[in-house]
Structures are given as C-alpha cells and as structure tokens.
Amino acid sequence: MEFISIVDIIGTIAFAMSGALRAIEKEMDYYGIAVFGITTAVAGGTIRDILINKDLPVSLANPIYLIISILAAFFVILFYKKIIRFNQILNIFDAVGLAAFTAIGSEVAVNNGYTQPFIIIVLAVMTGTGGGTLRDLFANEIPYVFHKEVYAVAAVIGSIFFIITYRTVGNKAALYTAFAVTFLIRLFCMKKDIHLKRVSKNAKLK
C-alpha cells in the first residue's frame, strides 16, 4: 500500500472522528453520530466527484470509506471520555486528513483531464474542506473553515504547489508535494496559533 493511500485512510478516520465528536457535543443519537462521521469523512470527495460528472462517487464505488467512517464513529462513542483528553493528537490527524484529501483532490482533477489551475484548486479545497463544512451546517453552526484558523488557505497553497510540481516534475512528485506543503502549513499555524484576520462589524470605514 502506498504512503498516500495510508494517509488517506488515516485522514478518513480522523475526519470521521471529528464528525462524531461534534455530534456527541450536540447530544445526538447513534444514528446521528454515524451520519456526522460519514458526512465529515466522505462528503467533500462525493461533492467533487459529482462536480466532475463521475459515473459513481468513490465513496459509493468503494464502500471501505463508509465502513471505516462508521467504525471510527462508534469507536468515538465507546471511548469518548478518553478521546477528548487527546485533542492535540486529533488535530494532528485532522491535519493529515486535510493534507491527504487536498493532494488527492488535486490528483483526481488532473487524472480526469482538468488541468486548469482554477479547477484543480477548487476540487482540492472541496475535497479537503467540503465534509467539515457540511458537518457544521448540519450542526447549525457557521462552518469552521470560515472563521477559525488557517485551514482552507492551507489547502489552496498545497494545491498551488501541486500545480507547479505537476508541470515541472510530474504527477507522483506533485501528489507528495501537495501533501507535505498542506500538512506543514496546517501544523505550523496550529503550533503558532496563527489565524486569518477577522473583520469586525463595528470596524470604521475610512
């Protein structure tokens, strides 16, 4: 199994766990927790596949992602009190997931003949952040990516590096470059507590 496939699975687990944790915070039942886990883990890739008119989204063509998501969600149910003590580890896994899905989203774009930079970036960001955005909307909250930390921006920069590397070195190197850049940016911003500047509604216009 290739490295990127391994981190893809790790990312699926991490995203599913984050969805399950959010569902438990909202005091949902087992079904709601499972749905939140699945949504967070696979919705981004599913939306991406629909946008590029794939006959069948990967999440349906290969049920392993749904199975992993459900197992991860029920793992959270069983060990919730222990898991919440290791928030930092989950954040690192989440960074791995974002990096993996950003890289995979970029690769899916070029493998399906979409080599335009704008399309690559959109599909990469959609794959990396779509599930979390839908999760937050289901939870009746402003999506995390719109107001906390450097998240979607890390995916944008990672996909830009994918484009540059793809055009100079090739697909394989581009995949790993996008993963590394996205992961390091996300990790650095978490460590330094770096956030994008917010605009206050009370700010004075000049």
C-alpha positions as CSV (number, residue, x, y, z in Angstrom):
1,M,0.0,0.0,0.0
2,E,1.4,3.4,-1.0
3,F,2.0,6.1,1.6
4,I,-0.7,8.4,0.2
5,S,-3.2,5.6,0.5
6,I,-2.3,5.1,4.1
7,V,-2.7,8.7,5.0
8,D,-5.9,8.7,3.0
9,I,-7.3,6.1,5.4
10,I,-5.8,8.0,8.4
11,G,-7.5,11.2,7.2
12,T,-10.8,9.4,6.7
13,I,-10.6,8.1,10.3
14,A,-9.6,11.5,11.7
15,F,-12.4,13.3,9.8
16,A,-15.0,10.7,10.8
17,M,-13.9,11.0,14.5
18,S,-14.2,14.8,14.4
19,G,-17.7,14.5,12.9
20,A,-18.7,12.0,15.6
21,L,-17.3,14.3,18.3
22,R,-19.3,17.2,17.0
23,A,-22.4,15.0,17.0
24,I,-21.9,14.0,20.6
25,E,-21.4,17.6,21.6
26,K,-24.9,18.2,20.1
27,E,-26.2,15.2,22.1
28,M,-27.3,13.2,19.0
29,D,-28.2,9.5,19.0
30,Y,-26.2,6.7,17.5
31,Y,-27.6,7.3,14.0
32,G,-26.8,11.0,14.1
33,I,-23.3,10.3,15.3
34,A,-22.7,7.8,12.5
35,V,-24.1,10.2,9.8
36,F,-22.0,13.1,11.1
37,G,-18.9,10.8,10.9
38,I,-19.7,9.7,7.4
39,T,-20.5,13.2,6.2
40,T,-17.3,14.7,7.5
41,A,-15.2,11.9,6.0
42,V,-16.6,11.5,2.6
43,A,-18.9,14.4,1.7
44,G,-16.0,16.5,0.2
45,G,-14.9,13.8,-2.2
46,T,-18.5,12.9,-3.1
47,I,-19.3,16.6,-4.0
48,R,-16.1,16.7,-6.0
49,D,-17.0,13.5,-8.0
50,I,-20.5,14.9,-8.7
51,L,-19.0,18.2,-10.0
52,I,-16.7,16.3,-12.4
53,N,-19.6,14.0,-13.6
54,K,-18.1,10.8,-12.4
55,D,-20.4,7.8,-13.0
56,L,-20.3,6.9,-9.3
57,P,-18.6,8.8,-6.4
58,V,-15.6,7.0,-4.9
59,S,-17.4,6.8,-1.6
60,L,-20.1,4.6,-3.2
61,A,-17.9,2.7,-5.6
62,N,-15.6,1.7,-2.8
63,P,-17.6,1.1,0.4
64,I,-14.4,0.8,2.5
65,Y,-14.6,4.6,3.2
66,L,-18.1,4.3,4.6
67,I,-17.2,1.3,6.7
68,I,-14.1,3.0,8.1
69,S,-16.2,6.1,8.9
70,I,-18.9,4.1,10.7
71,L,-16.3,2.1,12.7
72,A,-14.5,5.4,13.7
73,A,-17.8,7.0,14.8
74,F,-18.6,4.0,17.0
75,F,-15.1,4.0,18.4
76,V,-15.7,7.6,19.5
77,I,-19.0,6.5,21.1
78,L,-17.2,3.8,23.1
79,F,-14.2,5.8,24.2
80,Y,-15.5,9.4,24.1
81,K,-14.2,10.4,27.6
82,K,-10.7,9.1,26.8
83,I,-10.5,10.6,23.3
84,I,-11.4,14.2,24.4
85,R,-8.2,14.2,26.5
86,F,-6.1,13.9,23.4
87,N,-7.4,16.9,21.4
88,Q,-3.9,17.7,20.1
89,I,-3.4,14.3,18.6
90,L,-6.8,14.5,16.9
91,N,-5.7,17.9,15.5
92,I,-2.6,16.4,14.0
93,F,-4.6,13.6,12.5
94,D,-7.0,16.2,11.1
95,A,-4.0,18.0,9.5
96,V,-3.0,14.7,7.9
97,G,-6.6,14.3,6.6
98,L,-6.7,17.8,5.2
99,A,-3.3,17.3,3.5
100,A,-4.2,13.9,2.1
101,F,-7.6,15.0,0.7
102,T,-6.1,18.2,-0.7
103,A,-3.4,16.1,-2.6
104,I,-6.0,13.5,-3.7
105,G,-8.4,16.2,-4.9
106,S,-5.7,17.7,-7.0
107,E,-4.7,14.4,-8.4
108,V,-8.3,13.5,-9.2
109,A,-8.7,16.7,-11.2
110,V,-5.7,16.1,-13.5
111,N,-6.5,12.4,-13.8
112,N,-9.9,13.4,-15.2
113,G,-8.4,15.8,-17.7
114,Y,-8.9,19.0,-15.7
115,T,-5.5,20.7,-15.8
116,Q,-6.7,24.3,-15.5
117,P,-5.3,25.8,-12.2
118,F,-8.6,27.2,-11.0
119,I,-10.4,23.8,-11.4
120,I,-7.5,21.9,-9.6
121,I,-7.6,24.4,-6.7
122,V,-11.4,24.3,-6.3
123,L,-11.5,20.5,-6.4
124,A,-8.6,20.2,-4.0
125,V,-10.2,22.6,-1.5
126,M,-13.6,21.0,-1.9
127,T,-12.2,17.6,-1.2
128,G,-10.3,18.8,1.9
129,T,-12.9,21.0,3.4
130,G,-16.3,20.0,2.0
131,G,-17.1,17.4,4.6
132,G,-16.3,19.6,7.6
133,T,-18.4,22.5,6.0
134,L,-21.4,20.2,5.6
135,R,-21.0,18.8,9.1
136,D,-21.1,22.3,10.6
137,L,-24.1,23.3,8.5
138,F,-25.9,20.2,9.8
139,A,-25.0,21.2,13.3
140,N,-26.5,24.7,12.6
141,E,-23.1,26.4,13.0
142,I,-21.0,28.7,10.9
143,P,-18.6,26.4,9.1
144,Y,-15.3,26.1,10.9
145,V,-13.3,27.0,7.8
146,F,-14.9,30.4,7.5
147,H,-13.8,31.8,10.9
148,K,-11.2,29.7,12.6
149,E,-7.5,29.1,11.9
150,V,-5.7,28.7,8.6
151,Y,-7.5,25.7,7.1
152,A,-8.9,26.2,3.6
153,V,-5.9,28.5,2.9
154,A,-3.5,25.7,3.6
155,A,-5.4,23.6,1.0
156,V,-5.2,26.4,-1.5
157,I,-1.5,26.8,-1.1
158,G,-1.0,23.0,-1.2
159,S,-2.9,22.7,-4.4
160,I,-0.9,25.6,-6.0
161,F,2.3,23.7,-5.1
162,F,0.7,20.6,-6.7
163,I,0.2,22.5,-10.0
164,I,3.8,23.9,-10.0
165,T,5.3,20.5,-9.3
166,Y,3.0,18.6,-11.7
167,R,4.0,20.9,-14.5
168,T,7.8,20.6,-13.8
169,V,8.3,17.2,-12.3
170,G,5.2,15.0,-12.7
171,N,2.1,13.6,-11.1
172,K,3.7,11.5,-8.4
173,A,6.0,14.2,-7.0
174,A,3.1,16.7,-7.2
175,L,1.0,14.4,-5.0
176,Y,3.5,14.2,-2.2
177,T,4.5,17.9,-2.5
178,A,0.9,19.0,-2.1
179,F,0.5,16.7,0.9
180,A,3.7,17.9,2.6
181,V,3.0,21.6,2.0
182,T,-0.6,21.5,3.2
183,F,0.4,19.4,6.3
184,L,3.3,21.6,7.3
185,I,1.3,24.9,6.9
186,R,-1.6,23.5,8.9
187,L,0.8,22.2,11.6
188,F,2.8,25.4,11.8
189,C,-0.3,27.5,12.1
190,M,-1.7,25.3,14.9
191,K,1.6,25.4,16.8
192,K,1.9,29.2,16.4
193,D,-1.8,29.8,16.9
194,I,-2.0,31.7,13.6
195,H,-5.4,32.8,12.3
196,L,-6.6,34.9,9.4
197,K,-7.6,38.4,10.4
198,R,-11.3,38.8,11.1
199,V,-13.4,41.8,10.1
200,S,-15.4,43.3,12.9
201,K,-18.9,44.6,12.1
202,N,-18.1,47.6,14.3
203,A,-14.9,48.4,12.2
204,K,-14.9,52.0,11.0
205,L,-14.8,52.5,7.2
206,K,-12.2,55.1,6.0
